[in-house]
Amino acid sequence: MAPQDGTAPRGATNGETVTIARPQDGIRTGAEARQLFRRGTYNGFTHGFAPGFVQANLAVLPKDLAADFLRFCQLNPKPCPLIGMSPAPGDPSMAELGQDLDIRTDVPMYRVWRKGELVAEVADIREFWRDDLVAFALGCSFSFEEALVEDGLELRHQTCGVNVPMFRTNMACHPSGPFHGPMVVSMRPFKPADAIRAIQITSRFPAVHGAPVHIGLPQAIGIADIARPDYGDAVEVRPDELPVFWACGVTPQAVIAAVAPELAITHAPGAMLVTDVRNSRLAAL
């Protein structure tokens, strides 16, 4: 399968392997990434953009649901680590994450939901924007993945050029008002010694999902087939490896779909909001 994250395929010329330039090459800051997305010329995954800068999941809801969703995030900080929100209903800015940030244009691909049904995937949500909408930015695992790679750990989905596999579990989130449902987890396979190191590293990033919520035995958390993720792409788990599961920012999408509000907007999986906040600012001391 061809990569979906903007990574160009490798090809052969005169017997030599060449690498075509990727859209993320040369994008060194969150502001540069958002300018690219604003132009509407890129709508893929954001992994590899602006190394060192926090990326965020997105959820946009009408204001009559905002207080309950805010409480849901507070009650479920592992899958829903809140790092920013609209200063007022209808305001598309989020200055704490980027001075020029416009939530309506600065994500490469959005999903638009009506009454729990996906009705559109678009690169710009200005036509759907309303004065009563409130946006929430939630921490993303891309931040801790960068720390894992820097420590020399392989991330199988990156090696394969695909999106991380994600699964619905039987672990219930704490409810808030109409918001309730199961936690979604992302999975990365590691040898046991590397799994221990991954736990140590990700524990330092509680604002972006933190330490794993489960290791091994996928059936124990309601995953019947590790080769068939509910979201993202399957990756190989080798005989000498353990599947390691982290709380995932797709959880609020699944919960919002179950609530079926009249209108909701989220990011497309893997297509994140790239901020001006450094990953180091979210690391616990």
N, C-alpha and C positions, 0 to 999 in steps of 0.2 A: 504494500500500500504506500502511496506517495505521502510524504510528510504534509501535514496540514498547518504547520505553524510558521509558514513563511520561509522555511529552510529549503534552499534550492537543492535539487538532486545532484548527485555526482555523475559525471559523464566521462567518457574516454575519448581522447584525441591523439592520434598517432601513438597509441599504446600507453599514453600517460593519463593519470587520473587528475582531473581538474575540478575545482570547486567554484561554482558560480556565486557571485555576490548575493548576499541575503539582505532582505529589507532592514533587519536589525543591525547590520554592520554599520558602524559609525554613529548610531543613536546612543549617546552617552548620558543623557539626562531625561528625567521625566517630561520636562517641557518640550524637548525635541520629539519625543515619542508622541505626545499629545498633538503637536503640530502636524505630524504625519497622519495621524488618525483623523484629524479634523478635515484634512483635504480629501478624505474618502478614497484614498488610493491603496489602502491596505486594510484587509478585514480578517486576518488570520490570528493565530496564537501570538501571545506577547512574550513568551519565554525567550530570554536572550536580549530583550530590549533594556536599555539603561541599567547595566549591571550596577548593583549596589543600592538601587532605589526600590522602595516598597511598591508592590503592586497590590491592587485591592479588588475584591468581589463587589458587585453592585446589586442593590435592591432598591426599587422605587415604588412607593405606595401612596394612596390617597391619605390625607392627613387624619381622617377618622379612624384609620388603622395604625397610624404611626406610633402612638403611645404604647399600644399593646405590642407592636413589633420591637420597639426599643426595649421594653421589659423582657421580651423573649430573648433578645441578644444578651441582656444582663444576666439572665438566668442560665444561658447556655453559652458561656464564653469560649468553650473549646471549638465548636463548629461555627460560632457567630461572633468572632472577636471584633467588636466595633472600634474603628479607628477614625471615623469621621461621619458627619451628617449635615444635611442642609441647615443653614442658619435660620431659615424660615420657610414655610410652605411656598412653593412656586419659585424659590430662589435656586438657580442651577449652579451656583458657586459652591466651593468648599475650600476656603482660603487656607485652612490648616494643612491641606494636602497639596495645594498648588495655587499661587496667586492668580494665575490666569485661567484656572481650571473651569471648564464648562461641562457639566455632567451630561448635557444633551448631545455633545459632539465628540467627546474625548475618549470614548471606548471604541475599539475597532469594529465590534459587532455586538448588537443588543438583541435581546429577545423580548417581544411584546406579548403579554398574556391578557386575555379577557375571560373572566369567569373560569379560570383554571386551565383554559385551552391556549396553546401556543398559536398565535395568529400571524406573527410576522417575525422575521429576522432582518434587521436593518442596520446600516452604518451610521444613522443619524436619527434621533428621536424628537427633533423639534416639532414635527407635525403631530406628535402624540402628547407633547408637554402641556401641562395645565397648571393653573395657579394654585391648585390644592395639593400638588405632589410634593412628597418629601423623599429625599435620597439618602441612603445609608451606604457607607463604604466599610467593608469588612476585610480583615486581614487575610492574606493569601499565602499558601504554602510555598510560593516561589521564593519568598524571603528566606525560609529555612533551607530550601533546596540549594540556594546559593552557598550557604554555609556548609552543607554536606559535601558539595562538589569541591569547595575550597579545601576540605579535609581529605580529599582523595577518594571519596566514596562514589561508586557508580550508581547512577539513577537509570534504571533499565528503560523507562519510557523516553528519556532523552537520547540514550544510545540508539533506540529504534526510530527516533524522529516522530513519535506519536504523543497523543495526550495521555496523561496519567489515568490508570483505571480507577473508577469510582463505583461504590456499591451502596445500595440501601441496606440498612441493618435492622436488627430487632431491638436496638438500643433506643429507647424512647427519650425524646427531648423533654425538658420541663415545659409545661404548657403556659401560655399567657394569653388570656382572652381567647380569641378563635384560633390562635396559632398553636399547633401541636403536630406531632408526627415523629417519624424515626430519624435518627442521625444518619447522614451519609458520610462514608469514609473514603479516603484515597489510600491506595496500596502501593508500597515499594518493597521489592524483595531484597533481602540481604542475607549473607552468611551470618551465623550467630554472633561472632565477634564484632562484625560491622554493625549488626543490629544494636548491640550494646552501645557502640560509639554513636550511632544515629540518635538513640534515646538521650544520651548525654548532651549532644549538640542541640537538638530541637527543644530540649527542656529550657534552654536559655531564651526561647522566643515565645513566651506565653501570649503575646499580642498577635501572633500569626499561627494559631492552632497549638503550639507547644509540643509536649511529648506525645508519643502515640497513645491511643486509647485501647489498643489490643495488639497482641502478637501471636502469630500462628493460629491454628484451629479456626479457619474461617466459618465453619459450620456453627461454632459456638455463638457467633453474632449474627446468624441468620443468612450467611452467604452460602448458597448451595453449590455454586460452581465458580471457582476463582478465575476460570477462563472465559466467563461471560459477564463482564461488568455491566452495570446499569447505565453508566455514563463513561465517556472516554473510550480508551482502546485497551484490549487485552495485551499483557506482556507475559513472557515466560517466567515461571518460578521454578528454578532448578532443584534437583533432589537435595542438594546440600544447602538450600536457602530456606529462610522463614519469610512468609508474607507479614509485613509490618503495616499496621493500619493507623492512619491519622484522621482526626475529625476534619471534615471537608466543608469548604464554603459553598458547595452546591446544596447543602442542607436547607438553607433558607429558600432556595428555589423550589425544592420539593415540598416544603411546608406551605409556601405561598400558593403553590398549585392546588394543594389540598383545601386551603381556605377559599379559593376561587373568588378573589375580589373582582369587582367590575373592571378594574384596570391594574396591572402591575407590569413593571419593566425590570429586567435583570440583564447582566452581561451574558453573552454566549460562553459556555464552558471553555476555559483556556484563553479567552479574549478579555484581558483585564484592564482596569484603570491603572495607568502608570503615574505615580505621584512624585512629588519633589522631596519626600521624606526619605532619609537614608535608612537602610536596614539596620545599621548599627544603633540607631536611635530607639529601636524596638527591642534590642537585646537586653535581657536582664543582667545585672552585674553579678 
